[in-house]
Amino acid sequence: MRCLAGTVPVSDGEIRFHGKDLSENYHELSRIGFLIRISFLDYLTAEENLRVLGTYAGISKKELDISVPEVLKIVQLYEKRKEYTTGFSFGQQQRLGVAQAILGKKDLLILDEPFVGLDSSGKEMLEDLIRDKSQKDGTAVLLSSHDMEEIEKVCDRIVILRDGM
């Protein structure tokens, strides 16, 4: 998954997205939403973190003005938008990571262990989100999890890897 995100180099072969080699077309990464390892700037609020990350991803200020509040509502963090992330629980950080992944128009979501740290309402929110993005928006979703029960609730195809293969 880190190779897909461009944070670890590919040792053999290539990764193609929309028919283009990602190693030569990094701008295509803006069309992919990632939740791989959550990390936010502690000295910024939840809303400010999303705005910084959205700007970095090439999303316009006008679009961020609309989409940041929307995604915070989706992940049930709108009331905490003005709070600093340093005080967030792991589950709240995970929700904010989901918000960051869905910010802007994405063709693909890559979610690594997205259910970890979420309470039952957070898991339900994420299940609904994955189904909506996939079925209503046509967004492809690639997710990894050790929780087969959660996978069965949201996936229509499953690949099982053992020992990394």
Backbone as a chain_set.jsonl record, in Angstrom:
{"seq": "MRCLAGTVPVSDGEIRFHGKDLSENYHELSRIGFLIRISFLDYLTAEENLRVLGTYAGISKKELDISVPEVLKIVQLYEKRKEYTTGFSFGQQQRLGVAQAILGKKDLLILDEPFVGLDSSGKEMLEDLIRDKSQKDGTAVLLSSHDMEEIEKVCDRIVILRDGM", "coords": {"N": [[0.82, -1.199, 0.0], [2.0, 1.178, 0.671], [3.689, 1.5, -1.457], [1.841, 2.036, -3.469], [1.0, 4.512, -2.57], [3.207, 5.974, -3.057], [5.202, 6.344, -1.212], [7.052, 4.429, -0.684], [9.532, 3.065, -2.691], [8.957, 1.215, -5.728], [10.169, -1.984, -6.214], [10.185, -3.741, -8.327], [8.643, -3.98, -11.469], [5.693, -2.026, -12.258], [3.352, 0.492, -11.208], [0.232, 1.152, -12.324], [-2.179, 3.61, -12.988], [-5.202, 4.647, -14.169], [-4.168, 4.004, -16.645], [-1.628, 5.095, -16.619], [1.789, 5.2, -15.634], [2.45, 5.459, -12.287], [4.864, 6.239, -11.135], [5.89, 8.029, -12.883], [3.965, 9.884, -13.136], [3.103, 11.566, -10.876], [1.167, 13.456, -10.25], [-1.237, 12.195, -10.573], [-1.723, 10.994, -8.186], [-3.288, 12.695, -6.681], [-5.838, 12.013, -7.246], [-6.381, 9.886, -5.765], [-7.444, 8.731, -2.665], [-5.999, 8.384, 0.5], [-5.672, 6.393, 3.398], [-3.421, 5.514, 5.306], [-1.325, 5.78, 7.232], [-2.023, 7.536, 9.985], [-1.386, 10.919, 10.577], [-1.099, 14.03, 11.899], [-0.791, 17.618, 12.131], [-0.113, 18.739, 15.221], [-0.399, 21.319, 16.23], [-2.401, 22.484, 14.833], [-5.93, 22.873, 14.21], [-8.584, 20.45, 13.703], [-10.031, 21.183, 11.418], [-8.21, 23.003, 10.225], [-6.055, 21.296, 9.683], [-7.207, 19.658, 7.682], [-7.616, 21.568, 5.712], [-4.981, 22.375, 5.098], [-3.892, 19.922, 4.172], [-5.648, 19.468, 2.045], [-5.111, 21.684, 0.399], [-2.477, 21.116, -0.244], [-2.974, 18.88, -1.779], [-3.947, 20.025, -4.019], [-6.526, 21.044, -4.077], [-8.889, 23.554, -4.537], [-9.363, 26.684, -2.72], [-12.001, 27.543, -2.67], [-13.4, 25.145, -3.149], [-12.546, 23.719, -0.895], [-13.756, 25.23, 1.126], [-16.337, 24.363, 0.92], [-16.179, 21.514, 0.963], [-14.66, 20.716, 3.273], [-16.247, 21.218, 5.706], [-18.322, 19.429, 5.023], [-17.1, 16.82, 4.887], [-16.24, 16.598, 7.5], [-18.66, 16.462, 8.825], [-19.621, 14.037, 7.802], [-17.83, 12.169, 8.936], [-18.444, 12.505, 11.518], [-17.224, 14.514, 13.095], [-17.673, 17.192, 13.096], [-18.419, 18.921, 15.182], [-16.067, 19.078, 16.539], [-14.345, 20.497, 15.01], [-12.895, 22.863, 15.468], [-11.092, 22.181, 17.351], [-7.834, 21.296, 18.589], [-5.795, 18.765, 17.19], [-4.081, 17.41, 18.83], [-5.358, 16.732, 21.164], [-7.041, 14.725, 20.424], [-8.517, 11.478, 20.546], [-7.319, 8.174, 19.594], [-9.254, 6.981, 17.957], [-10.704, 9.254, 17.095], [-8.711, 10.53, 15.657], [-8.414, 8.64, 13.683], [-10.897, 8.851, 12.413], [-10.615, 11.462, 11.44], [-8.559, 10.987, 9.674], [-9.923, 9.438, 7.798], [-11.657, 11.423, 6.863], [-9.802, 13.12, 5.632], [-8.936, 11.404, 3.597], [-11.18, 11.219, 1.934], [-11.531, 13.744, 1.037], [-12.168, 15.992, -1.506], [-12.553, 15.093, -5.017], [-12.286, 11.757, -5.567], [-11.036, 8.94, -7.295], [-10.237, 6.549, -6.404], [-10.012, 4.936, -3.301], [-7.727, 4.126, -0.822], [-7.451, 2.237, 1.886], [-5.958, 1.442, 4.819], [-6.298, -0.779, 7.314], [-8.739, 0.516, 8.324], [-10.736, 0.318, 10.281], [-9.617, 0.102, 12.76], [-9.413, 1.201, 16.064], [-11.847, 2.462, 16.06], [-15.021, 3.087, 17.537], [-18.244, 1.434, 17.952], [-20.163, 3.072, 16.653], [-18.486, 4.542, 15.004], [-17.451, 2.527, 13.377], [-19.781, 1.741, 12.064], [-20.392, 4.122, 10.714], [-18.185, 4.223, 8.966], [-18.539, 1.864, 7.487], [-20.946, 2.502, 6.135], [-20.032, 4.715, 4.69], [-18.04, 3.589, 3.014], [-19.622, 1.865, 1.462], [-21.347, 3.785, 0.26], [-19.506, 5.417, -1.174], [-18.522, 3.545, -2.962], [-20.815, 2.332, -4.24], [-22.645, 4.452, -4.855], [-21.079, 6.658, -5.719], [-19.258, 5.482, -7.4], [-16.636, 5.08, -6.742], [-13.645, 3.317, -6.513], [-12.608, 1.083, -3.989], [-9.97, 0.066, -2.069], [-9.114, -1.931, 0.496], [-7.4, -2.902, 3.468], [-7.49, -5.301, 6.05], [-7.525, -7.032, 9.166], [-9.798, -7.905, 10.186], [-12.128, -9.927, 9.386], [-14.887, -10.026, 9.628], [-15.734, -7.344, 9.407], [-14.795, -6.829, 6.83], [-16.382, -8.551, 5.264], [-18.802, -7.235, 5.473], [-18.604, -4.99, 3.847], [-17.246, -5.448, 1.45], [-17.162, -6.607, -1.949], [-15.423, -8.203, -3.248], [-12.714, -10.24, -2.289], [-9.339, -10.607, -1.382], [-7.001, -12.734, -0.029], [-4.064, -12.479, 1.735], [-1.24, -14.274, 2.698], [1.53, -14.347, 4.755], [2.542, -12.131, 3.4], [2.119, -12.678, 0.716]], "CA": [[0.0, 0.0, 0.0], [2.887, 2.354, 0.669], [4.16, 1.662, -2.842], [0.752, 2.715, -4.171], [0.974, 5.908, -2.117], [4.417, 6.637, -3.51], [6.125, 6.6, -0.097], [8.069, 3.38, -0.749], [9.771, 2.8, -4.117], [8.63, -0.097, -6.277], [11.425, -2.667, -6.519], [10.077, -4.453, -9.588], [7.38, -3.726, -12.143], [5.195, -0.653, -12.208], [1.983, 0.683, -10.744], [-0.48, 1.945, -13.313], [-3.466, 4.158, -12.561], [-5.785, 5.275, -15.355], [-3.288, 3.731, -17.765], [-0.363, 5.825, -16.514], [2.732, 4.753, -14.613], [2.427, 6.437, -11.198], [6.202, 6.755, -10.845], [6.15, 9.116, -13.833], [2.781, 10.756, -13.141], [2.742, 11.76, -9.474], [-0.041, 14.276, -10.138], [-2.387, 11.288, -10.517], [-1.964, 10.641, -6.777], [-4.332, 13.566, -6.13], [-7.124, 11.369, -7.517], [-6.449, 8.734, -4.873], [-7.526, 9.069, -1.247], [-5.227, 7.418, 1.276], [-5.645, 6.298, 4.856], [-2.4, 4.495, 5.522], [-0.797, 6.029, 8.576], [-2.534, 8.855, 10.335], [-0.409, 11.853, 11.129], [-1.588, 15.392, 11.741], [-0.02, 18.664, 12.796], [-0.74, 18.93, 16.524], [-0.637, 22.722, 16.522], [-3.528, 22.924, 14.02], [-7.219, 22.268, 14.512], [-9.009, 19.438, 12.733], [-10.375, 21.888, 10.184], [-6.985, 23.542, 9.636], [-5.307, 20.171, 9.126], [-7.829, 19.264, 6.416], [-7.376, 22.629, 4.728], [-3.582, 22.287, 4.683], [-3.74, 18.719, 3.355], [-6.404, 19.678, 0.818], [-4.353, 22.625, -0.425], [-1.332, 20.352, -0.738], [-3.48, 17.961, -2.8], [-4.375, 20.786, -5.176], [-7.938, 21.393, -4.003], [-9.019, 25.015, -4.456], [-9.911, 27.231, -1.479], [-13.465, 27.544, -2.822], [-13.866, 23.768, -2.951], [-12.296, 23.366, 0.51], [-14.775, 25.899, 1.943], [-17.545, 23.53, 0.85], [-15.963, 20.094, 1.269], [-14.144, 20.45, 4.624], [-17.361, 20.985, 6.643], [-19.072, 18.236, 4.616], [-16.441, 15.575, 5.295], [-16.235, 16.551, 8.967], [-19.995, 15.976, 9.221], [-19.7, 12.619, 7.43], [-17.076, 11.354, 9.897], [-18.983, 12.843, 12.844], [-16.273, 15.35, 13.839], [-17.949, 18.595, 12.819], [-18.433, 19.672, 16.443], [-14.684, 19.175, 17.017], [-13.567, 21.096, 13.92], [-12.042, 23.947, 15.966], [-10.213, 21.642, 18.394], [-6.511, 20.846, 18.159], [-5.75, 17.309, 17.058], [-3.262, 16.846, 19.898], [-6.263, 16.202, 22.179], [-7.921, 13.709, 19.855], [-8.26, 10.06, 20.808], [-6.909, 7.461, 18.388], [-10.444, 6.824, 17.117], [-10.998, 10.542, 16.475], [-7.686, 10.736, 14.637], [-8.747, 7.724, 12.589], [-12.014, 9.484, 11.699], [-10.064, 12.597, 10.703], [-7.838, 10.386, 8.557], [-10.939, 9.087, 6.793], [-12.095, 12.694, 6.278], [-8.736, 13.564, 4.733], [-8.905, 10.5, 2.44], [-12.318, 11.445, 1.033], [-11.564, 15.167, 0.68], [-12.006, 16.183, -2.945], [-13.061, 14.022, -5.874], [-11.332, 10.651, -5.63], [-11.421, 7.791, -8.104], [-9.82, 5.36, -5.67], [-9.679, 5.081, -1.886], [-6.879, 3.061, -0.303], [-7.647, 2.309, 3.33], [-5.198, 0.418, 5.527], [-6.844, -1.013, 8.658], [-9.534, 1.706, 8.655], [-11.647, 0.106, 11.408], [-8.847, 0.07, 14.003], [-9.589, 2.337, 16.959], [-13.183, 3.035, 15.974], [-16.077, 2.496, 18.354], [-19.281, 0.828, 17.109], [-20.765, 4.074, 15.767], [-17.471, 4.86, 14.012], [-17.408, 1.428, 12.41], [-20.996, 1.827, 11.262], [-20.213, 5.273, 9.825], [-17.217, 3.86, 7.936], [-19.193, 0.881, 6.618], [-21.863, 3.249, 5.267], [-19.218, 5.549, 3.812], [-17.42, 2.737, 1.995], [-20.691, 1.439, 0.545], [-21.795, 4.951, -0.513], [-18.469, 5.807, -2.122], [-18.414, 2.506, -3.975], [-22.042, 2.099, -4.993], [-23.278, 5.679, -5.353], [-20.128, 7.541, -6.395], [-18.435, 4.713, -8.318], [-15.244, 5.116, -6.294], [-13.064, 2.02, -6.182], [-12.076, 1.082, -2.628], [-9.049, -1.018, -1.737], [-8.859, -1.829, 1.927], [-6.788, -4.049, 4.133], [-7.972, -5.468, 7.42], [-7.45, -8.361, 9.764], [-11.145, -8.145, 10.704], [-12.919, -10.503, 8.295], [-16.298, -9.683, 9.826], [-15.927, -6.02, 8.813], [-14.553, -6.958, 5.387], [-17.562, -9.177, 4.667], [-19.909, -6.28, 5.47], [-18.459, -3.895, 2.885], [-16.515, -5.811, 0.229], [-17.763, -7.576, -2.862], [-14.33, -9.088, -3.644], [-11.74, -10.36, -1.21], [-8.082, -11.295, -1.642], [-6.36, -13.034, 1.248], [-2.614, -12.599, 1.662], [-0.605, -14.97, 3.828], [2.978, -14.104, 4.754], [2.862, -11.093, 2.42], [1.985, -13.159, -0.662]], "C": [[0.857, 1.254, 0.0], [3.509, 2.571, -0.705], [3.1, 2.392, -3.668], [0.713, 4.194, -3.827], [2.206, 6.685, -2.564], [5.409, 6.931, -2.397], [7.222, 5.55, 0.009], [8.277, 3.063, -2.227], [9.407, 1.362, -4.502], [9.935, -0.768, -6.688], [11.381, -3.386, -7.868], [8.704, -4.161, -10.185], [6.987, -2.265, -12.05], [3.769, -0.648, -11.674], [1.309, 1.625, -11.721], [-1.833, 2.357, -12.75], [-4.012, 4.977, -13.719], [-4.83, 5.163, -16.545], [-1.936, 4.418, -17.722], [0.486, 5.254, -15.391], [2.808, 5.822, -13.531], [3.812, 7.004, -10.884], [6.572, 7.917, -11.764], [5.03, 10.156, -13.835], [2.273, 10.967, -11.714], [1.477, 12.595, -9.289], [-1.305, 13.412, -10.07], [-2.716, 10.878, -9.08], [-3.048, 11.502, -6.151], [-5.731, 12.992, -6.36], [-7.334, 10.119, -6.666], [-6.493, 9.232, -3.434], [-6.85, 7.977, -0.436], [-5.534, 7.531, 2.765], [-4.681, 5.153, 5.15], [-1.803, 4.626, 6.91], [-1.22, 7.434, 8.953], [-1.454, 9.688, 11.002], [-0.903, 13.262, 10.841], [-0.672, 16.354, 12.472], [-0.743, 19.036, 14.083], [-1.111, 20.374, 16.825], [-1.739, 23.329, 15.645], [-4.805, 22.234, 14.473], [-7.539, 21.204, 13.462], [-9.297, 20.089, 11.387], [-9.127, 22.428, 9.482], [-6.128, 22.44, 9.022], [-5.883, 19.762, 7.773], [-7.589, 20.313, 5.335], [-5.937, 22.589, 4.209], [-3.384, 21.086, 3.756], [-4.476, 18.847, 2.025], [-5.699, 20.618, -0.138], [-3.157, 21.917, -1.053], [-1.746, 19.398, -1.864], [-4.023, 18.691, -4.026], [-5.846, 21.153, -5.193], [-8.04, 22.906, -3.779], [-9.628, 25.444, -3.122], [-11.434, 27.201, -1.515], [-14.045, 26.146, -2.57], [-13.667, 23.322, -1.507], [-13.324, 24.0, 1.433], [-16.058, 25.082, 1.997], [-17.275, 22.132, 1.404], [-15.445, 19.816, 2.676], [-15.29, 20.28, 5.632], [-18.157, 19.716, 6.318], [-18.413, 16.956, 5.116], [-16.362, 15.467, 6.815], [-17.588, 16.087, 9.502], [-20.115, 14.481, 8.947], [-19.013, 11.75, 8.475], [-17.42, 11.692, 11.349], [-17.972, 13.591, 13.718], [-16.541, 16.845, 13.656], [-17.904, 19.443, 14.096], [-17.017, 19.872, 16.994], [-13.774, 19.881, 16.008], [-12.595, 22.168, 14.383], [-11.087, 23.486, 17.064], [-8.895, 21.177, 17.796], [-6.458, 19.327, 18.177], [-4.908, 16.648, 18.14], [-4.128, 16.238, 21.006], [-7.189, 15.115, 21.667], [-7.522, 12.308, 20.308], [-7.811, 9.407, 19.504], [-8.087, 7.303, 17.432], [-10.824, 8.111, 16.407], [-9.967, 10.863, 15.4], [-7.96, 9.85, 13.426], [-9.885, 8.297, 11.753], [-11.515, 10.657, 10.858], [-9.24, 12.11, 9.508], [-8.77, 9.97, 7.436], [-11.417, 10.358, 6.089], [-11.069, 13.2, 5.27], [-8.722, 12.707, 3.464], [-10.025, 10.794, 1.449], [-12.451, 12.896, 0.59], [-11.282, 15.34, -0.805], [-12.569, 14.996, -3.714], [-11.986, 12.957, -6.032], [-11.898, 9.532, -6.494], [-11.147, 6.483, -7.373], [-9.538, 5.742, -4.226], [-8.854, 3.873, -1.473], [-6.872, 3.208, 1.216], [-6.944, 1.139, 4.007], [-5.701, 0.337, 6.967], [-7.726, 0.15, 9.116], [-10.437, 1.547, 9.878], [-10.944, 0.117, 12.768], [-9.101, 1.35, 14.795], [-10.971, 2.958, 16.927], [-14.146, 2.314, 16.901], [-17.174, 1.994, 17.409], [-19.937, 1.85, 16.186], [-19.774, 4.5, 14.681], [-17.37, 3.784, 12.953], [-18.619, 1.466, 11.493], [-20.912, 2.983, 10.26], [-19.291, 4.895, 8.666], [-17.792, 2.816, 6.971], [-20.115, 1.582, 5.621], [-21.097, 4.085, 4.246], [-18.606, 4.73, 2.679], [-18.468, 2.289, 0.976], [-21.15, 2.598, -0.337], [-20.768, 5.351, -1.567], [-18.392, 4.81, -3.273], [-19.661, 2.448, -4.861], [-22.638, 3.363, -5.605], [-22.329, 6.541, -6.17], [-19.253, 6.811, -7.415], [-16.954, 4.739, -7.976], [-14.786, 3.693, -5.982], [-12.457, 2.131, -4.783], [-11.227, -0.166, -2.445], [-8.773, -0.888, -0.252], [-8.234, -3.095, 2.458], [-7.32, -4.094, 5.552], [-7.717, -6.893, 7.872], [-8.825, -8.792, 10.259], [-12.052, -8.622, 9.568], [-14.406, -10.179, 8.426], [-16.609, -8.316, 9.196], [-15.774, -6.083, 7.295], [-15.795, -7.517, 4.693], [-18.745, -8.221, 4.588], [-19.821, -5.277, 4.32], [-17.84, -4.28, 1.547], [-17.295, -6.783, -0.636], [-16.715, -8.52, -3.449], [-13.276, -9.074, -2.555], [-10.515, -11.118, -1.715], [-7.44, -11.518, -0.285], [-4.869, -13.237, 1.004], [-2.124, -13.328, 2.907], [0.898, -14.778, 3.675], [3.388, -13.135, 3.649], [2.693, -11.515, 0.977], [0.556, -13.549, -0.975]], "O": [[0.492, 2.268, -0.595], [3.82, 3.703, -1.075], [3.428, 3.265, -4.471], [0.43, 5.032, -4.684], [2.243, 7.911, -2.46], [6.36, 7.685, -2.603], [8.212, 5.753, 0.713], [7.309, 2.817, -2.945], [9.535, 0.432, -3.706], [10.723, -0.184, -7.431], [12.423, -3.616, -8.483], [7.711, -4.104, -9.459], [7.815, -1.389, -11.801], [3.078, -1.667, -11.694], [1.756, 2.754, -11.923], [-2.535, 1.563, -12.123], [-3.352, 5.901, -14.194], [-4.696, 6.091, -17.342], [-1.171, 4.336, -18.683], [-0.024, 4.875, -14.337], [3.183, 6.961, -13.808], [3.919, 8.137, -10.415], [7.47, 8.698, -11.45], [5.153, 11.199, -14.478], [1.147, 10.59, -11.387], [0.788, 12.457, -8.278], [-2.332, 13.859, -9.56], [-3.839, 10.468, -8.786], [-3.674, 11.081, -5.178], [-6.696, 13.436, -5.739], [-8.318, 9.397, -6.821], [-5.674, 10.058, -3.032], [-7.094, 6.79, -0.651], [-5.641, 8.629, 3.312], [-5.073, 3.989, 5.23], [-1.788, 3.662, 7.676], [-0.819, 8.406, 8.313], [-0.717, 9.218, 11.868], [-1.1, 13.641, 9.687], [0.12, 15.954, 13.325], [-1.847, 19.58, 14.049], [-2.039, 20.628, 17.593], [-1.987, 24.533, 15.699], [-4.766, 21.146, 15.048], [-6.839, 21.082, 12.457], [-8.858, 19.602, 10.344], [-9.011, 22.314, 8.262], [-5.54, 22.631, 7.957], [-5.133, 19.542, 6.822], [-7.381, 19.972, 4.17], [-5.704, 22.75, 3.011], [-2.784, 21.21, 2.688], [-3.984, 18.387, 0.995], [-5.685, 20.386, -1.346], [-2.862, 22.094, -2.235], [-0.972, 19.14, -2.786], [-4.503, 18.056, -4.965], [-6.365, 21.542, -6.239], [-7.35, 23.46, -2.924], [-10.325, 24.665, -2.472], [-12.08, 26.875, -0.519], [-15.046, 25.99, -1.871], [-14.516, 22.626, -0.951], [-13.728, 23.386, 2.42], [-16.778, 25.106, 2.995], [-18.046, 21.623, 2.217], [-15.762, 18.765, 3.234], [-15.308, 19.283, 6.354], [-18.61, 19.013, 7.221], [-19.079, 16.101, 5.701], [-16.41, 14.364, 7.36], [-17.651, 15.396, 10.519], [-20.651, 13.739, 9.77], [-19.545, 10.71, 8.863], [-16.767, 11.223, 12.282], [-17.872, 13.342, 14.919], [-15.709, 17.671, 14.03], [-17.398, 20.565, 14.076], [-16.799, 20.75, 17.829], [-12.553, 19.853, 16.155], [-11.56, 22.366, 13.747], [-10.36, 24.295, 17.641], [-8.84, 20.726, 16.652], [-7.009, 18.685, 19.071], [-5.014, 15.439, 18.345], [-3.684, 15.33, 21.709], [-8.042, 14.632, 22.412], [-6.338, 11.997, 20.437], [-7.909, 10.011, 18.436], [-7.929, 7.475, 16.223], [-11.223, 8.079, 15.243], [-10.311, 11.406, 14.351], [-7.76, 10.264, 12.284], [-9.846, 8.237, 10.524], [-11.932, 10.833, 9.713], [-9.227, 12.749, 8.456], [-8.446, 10.13, 6.259], [-11.566, 10.375, 4.867], [-11.428, 13.654, 4.183], [-8.517, 13.233, 2.37], [-9.836, 10.634, 0.243], [-13.375, 13.242, -0.147], [-10.255, 14.876, -1.3], [-13.01, 14.013, -3.119], [-10.908, 13.223, -6.564], [-13.087, 9.22, -6.431], [-11.739, 5.447, -7.678], [-8.897, 6.759, -3.962], [-9.233, 2.733, -1.74], [-6.35, 4.184, 1.756], [-7.3, -0.019, 3.788], [-5.542, 1.281, 7.741], [-7.491, 0.715, 10.184], [-10.862, 2.547, 10.456], [-11.603, 0.14, 13.808], [-9.012, 2.451, 14.251], [-11.247, 3.886, 17.688], [-14.099, 1.092, 17.038], [-17.042, 2.119, 16.191], [-20.241, 1.524, 15.039], [-20.182, 4.789, 13.555], [-17.222, 4.082, 11.768], [-18.501, 1.249, 10.287], [-21.31, 2.841, 9.104], [-19.583, 5.211, 7.512], [-17.55, 2.888, 5.766], [-20.079, 1.302, 4.423], [-21.476, 4.15, 3.076], [-18.652, 5.137, 1.518], [-18.226, 2.329, -0.23], [-21.326, 2.425, -1.543], [-21.121, 5.596, -2.72], [-18.217, 5.201, -4.427], [-19.563, 2.51, -6.086], [-23.088, 3.343, -6.751], [-22.721, 7.094, -7.198], [-18.575, 7.457, -8.214], [-16.112, 4.453, -8.827], [-15.467, 2.958, -5.267], [-11.865, 3.153, -4.437], [-11.688, -1.291, -2.636], [-8.263, 0.133, 0.208], [-8.493, -4.198, 1.977], [-7.569, -3.061, 6.174], [-7.697, -7.828, 7.072], [-8.994, -9.927, 10.704], [-12.667, -7.812, 8.875], [-15.104, -10.07, 7.418], [-17.632, -8.157, 8.531], [-16.542, -5.458, 6.564], [-16.209, -7.008, 3.651], [-19.607, -8.38, 3.723], [-20.845, -4.767, 3.865], [-17.907, -3.499, 0.598], [-17.994, -7.664, -0.136], [-17.064, -9.521, -4.075], [-12.981, -8.031, -1.97], [-10.639, -12.14, -2.389], [-7.346, -10.591, 0.52], [-4.465, -14.056, 0.178], [-2.544, -13.03, 4.025], [1.465, -15.016, 2.609], [4.444, -13.292, 3.036], [3.093, -10.773, 0.08], [0.263, -13.976, -2.091]]}, "num_chains": 1, "name": "protein.A"}
